[in-house]
Amino acid sequence: MTCEGITSALISGLVVDRPVSSDAFDRNEDASDEDEVPSWLWRWGILISSTICIAINTYIFGTKVWQLAFAVVIAALVTLIALRSMGKTDYNPVSGMGKISQILFLLVRGRGEHRAVIDNLVAGAVAEAGATQAGDLMQDLKAGYLL
């Protein structure tokens, strides 16, 4: 959540809220290009927020960079599952997504050291934070209504 807060604070000046006319919704038209988030913004946002997440967790917990990069990739995959569930059932299975990411991380990381427990918990926390933030955003945008 810390990484998400820092990233949103950094890019808050770049995003301008524009009201969308209700006529577009009545006519079932797609959003115009000026109403959509530019692809460069979300690509750079993912890159910057992932880098900040990896840097902060490496500094605080001492986890290796490749492990956190793998945790971010796992988080992206389990977030897709959580979003699908959120859209269909209006339930965000955050704890289940954290457990799945911990199992996948354990298979890659192994369990030979004492640090494996801390690294595994950090990987689960990164995945749960991603699923939580994506679910909250999906509820804010009422995307489940579209499904």
C-alpha positions as CSV (number, residue, x, y, z in Angstrom):
1,M,0.0,0.0,0.0
2,T,2.9,2.3,0.6
3,C,4.1,1.8,-2.9
4,E,0.7,2.6,-4.3
5,G,0.4,5.7,-2.2
6,I,3.7,7.1,-3.3
7,T,3.1,6.3,-6.9
8,S,-0.4,7.9,-6.9
9,A,1.1,11.0,-5.2
10,L,3.8,11.2,-8.0
11,I,1.4,11.0,-10.9
12,S,-1.6,12.8,-9.3
13,G,-0.5,16.0,-11.1
14,L,-0.6,14.3,-14.5
15,V,-4.2,13.0,-14.4
16,V,-7.0,15.5,-14.9
17,D,-10.6,14.4,-14.2
18,R,-12.9,15.3,-17.0
19,P,-16.6,14.7,-16.7
20,V,-18.0,12.4,-19.4
21,S,-21.3,13.4,-20.8
22,S,-24.2,11.2,-20.0
23,D,-25.2,11.3,-23.7
24,A,-22.3,9.0,-24.5
25,F,-23.7,6.4,-22.0
26,D,-27.2,6.7,-23.3
27,R,-26.0,6.0,-26.9
28,N,-23.8,3.1,-25.8
29,E,-20.8,4.7,-27.4
30,D,-17.2,3.9,-26.5
31,A,-15.2,6.5,-24.7
32,S,-13.4,9.0,-26.9
33,D,-9.6,9.0,-27.0
34,E,-9.4,12.1,-24.9
35,D,-11.4,10.4,-22.1
36,E,-9.1,7.3,-22.0
37,V,-6.0,7.1,-19.9
38,P,-3.0,7.3,-22.3
39,S,-1.1,4.0,-22.7
40,W,2.2,5.7,-22.0
41,L,0.9,6.9,-18.6
42,W,-0.2,3.5,-17.3
43,R,2.9,1.7,-18.8
44,W,5.3,4.2,-17.1
45,G,3.1,4.1,-13.9
46,I,3.4,0.3,-13.7
47,L,7.2,0.5,-14.3
48,I,7.7,3.3,-11.7
49,S,5.4,1.8,-9.1
50,S,7.0,-1.6,-9.5
51,T,10.5,-0.1,-9.2
52,I,9.5,1.9,-6.1
53,C,7.9,-1.3,-4.5
54,I,11.1,-3.3,-5.2
55,A,13.3,-0.6,-3.8
56,I,11.4,0.0,-0.6
57,N,10.9,-3.7,0.2
58,T,14.6,-4.4,-0.6
59,Y,15.6,-1.6,1.8
60,I,13.2,-2.5,4.6
61,F,13.2,-6.3,4.5
62,G,16.5,-7.1,2.7
63,T,14.8,-9.3,0.1
64,K,16.7,-9.9,-3.1
65,V,15.7,-7.8,-6.1
66,W,15.0,-10.9,-8.4
67,Q,12.6,-12.3,-5.7
68,L,10.7,-9.0,-5.5
69,A,10.5,-8.8,-9.3
70,F,9.1,-12.3,-9.4
71,A,6.6,-11.3,-6.6
72,V,5.4,-8.3,-8.8
73,V,4.9,-10.6,-11.8
74,I,3.0,-13.1,-9.6
75,A,1.0,-10.2,-8.2
76,A,0.0,-9.1,-11.7
77,L,-1.2,-12.7,-12.5
78,V,-3.2,-13.2,-9.4
79,T,-4.7,-9.7,-9.7
80,L,-6.2,-10.7,-13.0
81,I,-7.9,-13.7,-11.3
82,A,-9.1,-11.5,-8.4
83,L,-10.5,-8.9,-10.9
84,R,-12.5,-11.6,-12.8
85,S,-13.9,-12.8,-9.5
86,M,-14.7,-9.3,-8.4
87,G,-16.5,-8.5,-11.6
88,K,-18.6,-11.6,-11.6
89,T,-19.4,-12.1,-7.9
90,D,-18.6,-8.7,-6.3
91,Y,-16.3,-10.5,-3.9
92,N,-12.5,-9.9,-3.9
93,P,-10.7,-13.1,-2.9
94,V,-7.7,-11.2,-1.5
95,S,-6.6,-13.8,1.1
96,G,-6.8,-16.6,-1.4
97,M,-4.7,-14.7,-3.9
98,G,-2.0,-14.1,-1.2
99,K,-1.9,-17.8,-0.5
100,I,-1.6,-18.7,-4.1
101,S,1.3,-16.3,-4.6
102,Q,3.0,-17.7,-1.5
103,I,2.8,-21.2,-2.8
104,L,4.1,-20.2,-6.3
105,F,6.9,-18.1,-4.6
106,L,7.8,-21.1,-2.4
107,L,8.2,-23.3,-5.4
108,V,10.6,-20.9,-7.0
109,R,12.4,-19.6,-3.9
110,G,12.8,-22.8,-1.9
111,R,12.8,-23.1,1.8
112,G,16.4,-23.7,2.9
113,E,17.1,-20.6,4.9
114,H,15.6,-18.7,7.8
115,R,15.0,-15.7,5.5
116,A,12.6,-17.8,3.4
117,V,9.7,-17.1,5.7
118,I,10.2,-13.3,5.5
119,D,10.6,-13.4,1.7
120,N,7.5,-15.5,1.4
121,L,5.4,-13.1,3.5
122,V,6.7,-10.1,1.5
123,A,5.7,-11.9,-1.8
124,G,2.2,-12.6,-0.4
125,A,1.8,-9.1,0.8
126,V,2.8,-7.6,-2.6
127,A,0.2,-9.9,-4.3
128,E,-2.5,-9.1,-1.8
129,A,-1.9,-5.4,-2.0
130,G,-2.2,-5.5,-5.8
131,A,-5.4,-7.5,-5.7
132,T,-6.9,-5.1,-3.1
133,Q,-6.0,-2.0,-5.0
134,A,-7.3,-3.4,-8.3
135,G,-10.5,-4.5,-6.6
136,D,-11.1,-1.1,-5.1
137,L,-10.5,0.6,-8.4
138,M,-12.8,-1.8,-10.1
139,Q,-15.6,-1.0,-7.6
140,D,-14.9,2.7,-8.0
141,L,-15.3,2.5,-11.8
142,K,-18.3,0.1,-11.6
143,A,-16.6,-2.2,-14.1
144,G,-18.5,-5.2,-12.8
145,Y,-21.7,-3.6,-14.1
146,L,-20.2,-3.8,-17.6
147,L,-19.5,-7.5,-17.4
